[in-house]
Amino acid sequence: MFTRALSIMLLTCALFSGQLMAGHKGHAFFWVKNVEQQLRHEADSDELRVAAEESADGLREHHHWQKSRKPDTHFR
């Protein structure tokens, strides 16, 4: 009896939690004051993306190098 009541209460809370959270503002937007600030922001984003891609490429090469040195212990 107790578990059934608890299940119903949890189900009810789960159903209405979406409505309650929909009223809150979930995203913080980056408001641009001028064009110069927008260009600086985009340049910073591009630099971060390029650095992340280079880091991923280096890690991928290192992984393939380590994998090539190991003997095959499994069938493909």
C-alpha positions as CSV (number, residue, x, y, z in Angstrom):
1,M,0.0,0.0,0.0
2,F,2.8,2.4,1.0
3,T,4.8,1.6,-2.2
4,R,1.8,2.2,-4.4
5,A,1.1,5.6,-2.8
6,L,4.7,6.5,-3.1
7,S,4.7,5.4,-6.8
8,I,1.6,7.5,-7.5
9,M,3.1,10.5,-5.8
10,L,6.4,10.2,-7.6
11,L,4.6,9.8,-11.0
12,T,2.5,12.9,-10.3
13,C,5.6,14.9,-9.4
14,A,7.4,13.7,-12.5
15,L,4.4,14.7,-14.7
16,F,4.2,18.2,-13.3
17,S,7.9,18.9,-13.0
18,G,8.1,19.7,-16.7
19,Q,5.4,22.4,-16.4
20,L,7.1,23.9,-13.4
21,M,10.5,24.0,-15.0
22,A,9.1,25.4,-18.3
23,G,8.4,28.7,-16.4
24,H,12.0,29.2,-15.6
25,K,14.4,30.8,-18.0
26,G,16.8,28.0,-18.9
27,H,19.3,29.7,-21.2
28,A,21.7,32.7,-20.7
29,F,22.2,34.5,-24.0
30,F,25.3,36.4,-25.0
31,W,24.0,39.8,-26.0
32,V,26.2,41.6,-28.4
33,K,26.6,45.3,-27.9
34,N,28.4,46.1,-31.1
35,V,29.9,44.6,-34.2
36,E,33.5,44.8,-32.9
37,Q,32.6,42.7,-29.8
38,Q,30.8,40.2,-32.0
39,L,33.9,39.8,-34.2
40,R,36.1,39.4,-31.2
41,H,33.8,36.8,-29.7
42,E,33.7,34.8,-33.0
43,A,37.5,35.0,-33.4
44,D,38.0,33.6,-29.8
45,S,35.5,30.8,-30.6
46,D,37.4,30.0,-33.8
47,E,40.7,29.9,-32.0
48,L,39.3,27.6,-29.3
49,R,37.8,25.3,-32.0
50,V,41.1,25.1,-33.9
51,A,43.1,24.4,-30.7
52,A,40.6,21.6,-29.8
53,E,40.8,20.1,-33.2
54,E,44.6,20.1,-33.2
55,S,44.7,18.5,-29.7
56,A,42.2,15.8,-30.9
57,D,44.4,15.1,-34.0
58,G,47.5,14.8,-31.8
59,L,45.7,12.5,-29.4
60,R,44.3,10.4,-32.3
61,E,47.8,10.0,-33.8
62,H,49.3,9.0,-30.5
63,H,46.5,6.4,-30.0
64,H,47.1,5.0,-33.4
65,W,50.9,4.9,-32.8
66,Q,50.4,3.0,-29.5
67,K,47.9,0.7,-31.1
68,S,50.3,-0.1,-34.0
69,R,53.0,-1.2,-31.5
70,K,50.7,-3.7,-29.7
71,P,50.6,-7.2,-31.0
72,D,47.2,-8.3,-32.4
73,T,45.5,-10.2,-29.6
74,H,42.0,-10.2,-31.1
75,F,40.3,-11.2,-34.3
76,R,38.8,-8.6,-36.6
